[in-house]
Amino acid sequence: MNIQPKHTEPLILSGRDVTAVLGPTNTGKTHLAIERMVAHESGIIGLPLRLLAREVYARVCEKVGAHKVALITGEEKIQPPGARYSVCTVEAMPRETDAAFVAIDEVQLAGDLERGHIFTDRILHLRGRQETLLLGAATMHGIL
């Protein structure tokens, strides 16, 4: 028996120019990150899977045009000259950026034994000039 209500919308925590959006799958966290990114002059979003990065890349291209969007994964690089937005796997994200916006999706993977150190590094060190979003499972609430 679960005495706590089930959250159907993401929990939003904010502080020090970093916002954590935490909640169940399919609650619109990645959609929010895309909308927030394209509202800025430049941005980077890091995703856990190259297939998801490809899907998000296509969505961002539809919104702003393919000439403004880069896709960077371990296996694929599409980097138009002057691209303002980058969609990456977390491993392919730069360690530093001057982008106005940064988002890291599925931050709970910081606990993964094989890939967690990369997620942890990006969570701790990578910031957007104007906005940073950390997206993931509600299990990260006490950690972030």
C-alpha positions as CSV (number, residue, x, y, z in Angstrom):
1,M,0.0,0.0,0.0
2,N,1.4,3.4,-1.0
3,I,0.2,6.2,1.2
4,Q,1.9,8.9,-0.9
5,P,0.1,10.3,-3.9
6,K,1.5,9.4,-7.3
7,H,2.9,12.4,-9.1
8,T,1.6,12.8,-12.6
9,E,3.5,16.0,-13.3
10,P,7.2,16.7,-12.9
11,L,8.5,18.2,-9.7
12,I,10.4,21.4,-10.3
13,L,13.3,22.4,-8.0
14,S,15.3,25.6,-8.6
15,G,18.3,27.4,-7.2
16,R,21.5,29.1,-8.2
17,D,20.4,29.4,-11.9
18,V,19.9,25.6,-12.1
19,T,16.5,24.1,-12.3
20,A,15.8,20.4,-11.8
21,V,12.7,19.0,-13.4
22,L,12.1,15.5,-12.0
23,G,9.3,13.1,-12.6
24,P,8.0,10.0,-14.3
25,T,8.6,9.0,-17.9
26,N,6.3,10.7,-20.4
27,T,5.6,13.8,-18.4
28,G,7.1,16.3,-20.9
29,K,10.5,16.9,-19.4
30,T,12.4,16.6,-22.7
31,H,9.7,18.6,-24.6
32,L,10.2,21.4,-22.0
33,A,13.9,21.3,-22.5
34,I,13.5,21.7,-26.3
35,E,11.1,24.6,-25.9
36,R,13.4,26.3,-23.3
37,M,16.5,25.8,-25.5
38,V,15.0,27.3,-28.7
39,A,13.8,30.3,-26.6
40,H,17.5,31.2,-26.1
41,E,20.0,32.4,-28.6
42,S,22.1,29.3,-28.2
43,G,22.0,26.0,-26.3
44,I,23.1,22.4,-25.8
45,I,21.0,19.5,-24.7
46,G,22.7,16.2,-23.6
47,L,20.7,12.9,-23.9
48,P,21.6,9.4,-22.8
49,L,21.0,7.6,-26.1
50,R,22.1,8.4,-29.6
51,L,18.7,7.3,-30.9
52,L,17.0,9.8,-28.6
53,A,19.5,12.4,-29.6
54,R,18.6,11.8,-33.3
55,E,14.9,12.2,-32.5
56,V,15.4,15.4,-30.5
57,Y,17.7,16.7,-33.3
58,A,14.9,16.2,-35.8
59,R,12.5,18.0,-33.6
60,V,14.8,21.0,-33.0
61,C,15.5,21.2,-36.8
62,E,11.8,21.4,-37.5
63,K,11.6,24.4,-35.1
64,V,14.6,26.4,-36.1
65,G,16.0,24.9,-39.3
66,A,18.7,22.3,-39.8
67,H,21.3,25.0,-40.6
68,K,21.2,26.1,-37.0
69,V,21.4,22.7,-35.3
70,A,24.4,20.4,-34.7
71,L,24.1,16.7,-33.8
72,I,27.1,15.2,-32.0
73,T,27.2,11.6,-30.8
74,G,30.0,9.1,-30.5
75,E,29.1,7.8,-34.0
76,E,27.7,10.8,-35.8
77,K,28.6,14.4,-36.3
78,I,26.5,16.9,-38.2
79,Q,28.0,20.4,-37.5
80,P,26.7,23.1,-39.8
81,P,28.9,26.3,-39.8
82,G,27.4,28.7,-37.3
83,A,25.1,26.2,-35.6
84,R,23.5,27.8,-32.6
85,Y,22.1,24.7,-31.0
86,S,23.7,21.3,-30.3
87,V,22.0,18.0,-29.5
88,C,24.5,15.5,-28.1
89,T,24.8,12.4,-26.2
90,V,26.0,13.3,-22.7
91,E,29.4,11.7,-23.4
92,A,29.8,14.0,-26.4
93,M,28.8,17.2,-24.6
94,P,31.7,19.7,-24.2
95,R,33.2,20.1,-20.8
96,E,32.8,23.9,-21.1
97,T,30.5,26.1,-23.1
98,D,29.5,29.6,-23.7
99,A,26.0,28.6,-24.7
100,A,23.1,30.5,-23.1
101,F,21.2,27.3,-22.3
102,V,22.3,23.8,-21.1
103,A,20.1,20.8,-20.4
104,I,21.1,17.3,-19.2
105,D,18.4,14.6,-19.6
106,E,18.1,11.4,-17.5
107,V,20.4,12.7,-14.7
108,Q,19.6,9.6,-12.6
109,L,22.2,7.9,-14.8
110,A,24.8,9.5,-12.6
111,G,24.3,6.4,-10.5
112,D,25.2,4.0,-13.4
113,L,28.4,2.1,-12.7
114,E,29.7,2.4,-16.3
115,R,28.5,5.9,-17.4
116,G,27.8,7.6,-14.2
117,H,31.1,9.5,-13.9
118,I,30.3,11.4,-17.2
119,F,26.8,12.4,-16.1
120,T,28.2,13.4,-12.7
121,D,30.9,15.6,-14.3
122,R,28.4,17.3,-16.6
123,I,25.9,17.8,-13.7
124,L,28.5,19.4,-11.5
125,H,30.4,21.5,-14.0
126,L,28.5,22.3,-17.2
127,R,26.3,25.4,-17.0
128,G,24.4,27.6,-19.4
129,R,25.1,31.4,-19.2
130,Q,21.4,32.1,-18.6
131,E,19.7,28.8,-17.8
132,T,20.5,25.2,-16.9
133,L,18.0,22.4,-16.7
134,L,18.6,19.0,-15.1
135,L,15.9,16.5,-16.1
136,G,15.3,13.1,-14.7
137,A,13.5,10.7,-12.3
138,A,12.0,11.8,-9.1
139,T,14.5,9.5,-7.3
140,M,17.1,12.3,-7.8
141,H,15.1,14.7,-5.5
142,G,17.2,14.2,-2.4
143,I,20.5,14.1,-4.4
144,L,20.2,17.3,-6.5
